């Protein structure tokens, strides 16, 4: 499930977008001003940013500009009533991946969001790739180039979780919940399984005090 941050101060539009996006399978966090959006990006990792421009305190341009300068490359679309060339240029200049003018068709928005997420995760024909490793979503199989890598059931669960949340930090607590199947899982056992996957060469990073992430090396 992709996690999306929505910055929108129009309550009616925001509530509609949240409902429709959740029906499409997104996990949505909605904030109404730029300061709250900035706080949210410090506290959480998102797969996508959907940003209005004219919002209170910190506008969308300033928010994204700051995030890009800090190294945050999360895909972002501006949704705004502005359509003049200067605004478009500024939006792309601060690092937007796309720009959609209000009012817009929801189906068009979904197409644009999905396209950018697939591009970021390098998803092609149900395959997610990182470096020279390719995870086949439909068959739950991992390959290094053309070589099939056999995984134990626990290793497969971990691999699936990491690839489906590529470039996202996953807390140890959430990983343990995924692995537990109703039984208590230990951090020690988790480290053992992580090390086994690293021996295959998977670029799994340790995020000190938080958890792990799979990202291009």
C-alpha positions in Angstrom: 0.0 0.0 0.0 1.5 3.3 -1.1 1.5 6.1 1.6 0.5 9.5 0.4 0.7 13.0 2.0 -2.0 15.4 0.9 -1.5 19.1 1.5 -4.8 20.8 0.8 -6.6 23.6 2.7 -9.9 23.3 0.9 -11.7 21.0 3.3 -14.4 19.8 0.9 -11.9 19.0 -1.8 -9.5 17.3 0.7 -12.2 15.1 2.2 -13.3 14.0 -1.3 -9.7 13.3 -2.4 -9.0 11.3 0.8 -12.1 9.2 0.3 -11.4 8.5 -3.4 -7.7 7.8 -2.9 -8.4 5.4 -0.1 -10.8 3.6 -2.4 -7.9 3.3 -4.8 -5.8 1.6 -2.1 -3.7 4.5 -0.9 -3.0 5.2 2.7 -3.6 9.0 3.0 -2.5 11.5 5.5 -4.1 14.9 5.1 -2.8 18.2 6.4 -4.2 21.7 5.8 -1.2 23.9 6.0 2.5 23.9 5.0 3.9 23.8 8.6 1.9 20.6 9.4 3.1 19.1 6.1 6.7 19.9 6.9 6.3 18.3 10.4 4.7 15.3 8.8 7.6 14.8 6.4 10.1 14.9 9.3 8.1 12.3 11.2 7.1 9.9 8.4 8.3 8.5 5.1 5.9 8.8 2.1 5.7 7.3 -1.3 4.0 10.3 -2.8 3.3 14.0 -2.1 0.2 15.7 -3.5 0.5 19.4 -2.8 -1.6 22.4 -3.1 0.3 25.6 -3.6 -1.6 28.4 -1.9 -1.9 27.1 1.6 -1.3 28.8 5.0 2.1 29.4 6.6 4.4 27.6 4.2 3.2 27.5 0.6 3.6 24.4 -1.6 6.5 25.8 -3.6 8.5 26.7 -0.4 7.7 23.3 1.1 8.9 21.2 -1.8 11.9 23.4 -2.4 13.0 22.8 1.2 12.4 19.1 0.9 14.4 18.8 -2.3 17.3 20.8 -0.9 17.4 18.4 2.1 17.7 15.4 -0.2 14.0 14.2 -0.2 13.2 12.9 -3.7 9.7 11.7 -3.0 7.6 12.0 -6.2 5.4 15.2 -6.0 2.5 16.6 -7.9 1.2 20.2 -7.5 -2.6 20.6 -7.6 -3.4 24.2 -8.1 -5.7 26.7 -9.8 -2.6 28.6 -11.2 -1.8 27.8 -14.8 0.4 30.7 -16.0 3.8 29.9 -17.4 5.6 31.6 -14.5 3.9 29.4 -12.0 4.4 26.2 -14.0 8.1 27.1 -14.4 8.4 27.8 -10.6 6.7 24.5 -9.8 9.0 22.4 -11.9 12.0 24.6 -10.8 11.5 23.6 -7.2 11.4 19.9 -8.0 7.8 19.0 -8.9 7.4 15.8 -11.0 4.1 16.9 -12.4 1.5 19.7 -12.2 -2.3 19.4 -12.5 -4.7 22.3 -12.8 -7.9 22.6 -10.7 -10.6 21.5 -11.5 -9.3 18.1 -12.7 -10.7 14.7 -13.4 -9.9 12.3 -10.6 -9.1 9.4 -13.0 -6.4 11.6 -14.6 -4.9 12.3 -11.2 -4.7 8.6 -10.4 -3.0 7.9 -13.8 -0.4 10.5 -13.1 0.2 9.3 -9.5 0.4 5.7 -10.5 2.8 6.4 -13.4 5.2 8.3 -11.1 5.1 5.7 -8.4 5.8 2.9 -10.9 8.7 5.0 -12.4 10.2 5.6 -9.0 10.0 1.9 -8.0 11.1 0.8 -11.5 8.1 -1.4 -11.8 7.8 -3.0 -15.3 5.3 -5.9 -16.0 4.9 -6.6 -12.2 8.7 -6.5 -11.6 10.3 -4.3 -9.0 14.0 -3.7 -9.5 16.8 -2.4 -7.4 20.4 -2.4 -8.7 20.6 -5.8 -10.6 18.0 -7.5 -8.4 14.5 -8.1 -9.7 11.5 -9.1 -7.6 8.6 -10.7 -9.5 5.4 -9.6 -7.7 3.1 -12.1 -9.4 5.3 -15.2 -8.6 7.1 -13.9 -5.4 10.5 -14.8 -6.9 13.8 -12.9 -6.6 16.4 -12.9 -9.3 19.9 -11.4 -9.5 20.2 -10.6 -13.2 18.9 -13.9 -14.6 19.8 -16.1 -11.6 17.0 -17.2 -9.4 17.7 -16.8 -5.7 16.0 -19.4 -3.5 14.6 -17.9 -0.2 13.3 -19.4 3.0 9.7 -18.5 3.9 10.8 -15.8 6.3 13.4 -14.4 3.9 10.7 -14.3 1.2 8.4 -12.3 3.6 11.1 -9.9 4.3 12.1 -9.5 0.6 8.5 -8.9 -0.4 8.1 -6.3 2.3 11.3 -4.5 1.3 10.6 -4.4 -2.4 7.0 -3.3 -2.1 8.3 -0.4 0.2 11.4 0.3 -1.8 13.3 3.4 -0.7 11.1 3.6 2.4 12.4 3.2 6.0 10.4 0.4 7.7 10.5 0.3 11.5 11.7 -2.8 13.2 8.3 -3.0 15.0 6.4 -3.1 11.7 8.8 -5.7 10.3 8.4 -7.9 13.3 4.6 -7.6 13.1 4.7 -8.7 9.5 6.9 -11.7 10.4 5.1 -12.7 13.6 2.0 -14.5 12.2 0.5 -14.1 15.7 3.6 -15.3 17.4 6.3 -13.3 19.1 9.3 -12.5 16.8 12.6 -11.3 18.1 15.0 -8.6 17.0 17.8 -11.1 17.1 16.2 -13.4 14.7 15.3 -10.4 12.5 19.0 -9.4 12.3 20.0 -13.0 11.3 17.5 -12.9 8.4 18.6 -9.4 7.3 22.2 -10.6 7.3 21.3 -13.6 5.1 19.6 -11.3 2.6 22.7 -9.0 2.6 24.9 -12.0 1.8 22.9 -12.3 -1.4 24.0 -8.7 -2.0 20.7 -7.0 -1.4 21.4 -3.3 -0.5 19.5 -3.3 2.8 20.5 -0.3 4.9 20.3 0.0 8.7 18.5 3.2 9.8 20.0 3.7 13.3 17.4 3.7 16.0 14.5 3.1 13.5 14.7 0.1 11.3 15.8 -0.8 7.8 15.3 0.2 4.2 16.0 -1.3 0.8 17.4 1.3 -1.6 19.6 1.6 -4.7 23.3 1.4 -3.6 
